[in-house]
Amino acid sequence: MRIDIICLFPEMFVSPFSQSIVKRAKEQELIDIVIHNIRDYTRDKHHVVDDCPYGGGPGMVLKPEPVFETVAAVKQELKPDGMPIILLTPQGRVFSQQVARELALHSRLALICGHYEGVDERIRDHIATDEISIGDYVLSSGELAAMVIVDAIVRLIPGALGSPLSADSDSHSEGLLEYPQYTRPRVYRDWPVPEVLLSGNHSEIACWRRRQAISRTAKRRPDLMEKITLSDKEKQWTSENLLNLK
Ligand code: ADE
């Protein structure tokens, strides 16, 4: 998969993309991340990328020309048929594990990092094919949103995680929060690991984890419960036991 990031602050990506899973995925050539500096596509002497809003008001607006030129250069390099060109903005549809899965299916993606008080509306109207927000808050730059999105996508690329099953047990992968995890020591400060996890009985462990995931989700994120499908047995267990579980 190749991801082109179109932004104003390329240096911001250096550390996050040279660590951990993203680093490994790059080394294994599972992902190719190419960063483009919008400023390199300006044609004026001072490399101006923003300007005052027409009609007045505070702040600066990202100019259309350098963004259009950067996207044109990205498109020219390869023939990216149907490549999503995603504007990162608090006005977009909200990013989720479901959206990450959808984006991970593409062989190419372009992310445009918005900036300052906003971007010229013609970028939205005539280049972006999608708009994504990473949550209902305002960041000072779309670069941070791009890092979040790339990280969530890379985890889903087969081979990117140490174990092929790791992504399946992540919170949200099945619409539920993840079950509690423990590692050695068996007892730490009088706090023992739940006995079932030491039993070696894999079906009992799977059942315990599933129930923990359900109860945890019901308590912490009841909004998610409406979207998940429980078996009849699980529904019955949920109504009988939920109040007694930690
Ligand atoms: N740029 C500024 N805030 C943002 C957000 N919440 N999501 C995506 N891009 C942004």
Boltz pocket constraint, residues with backbone or C-beta under 6 A from the ligand:
constraints:
  - pocket:
      binder: B
      contacts: [[A, 88], [A, 89], [A, 90], [A, 114], [A, 132], [A, 133], [A, 134], [A, 135], [A, 136], [A, 137], [A, 138], [A, 139], [A, 140], [A, 141], [A, 142], [A, 145]]
      max_distance: 6.0
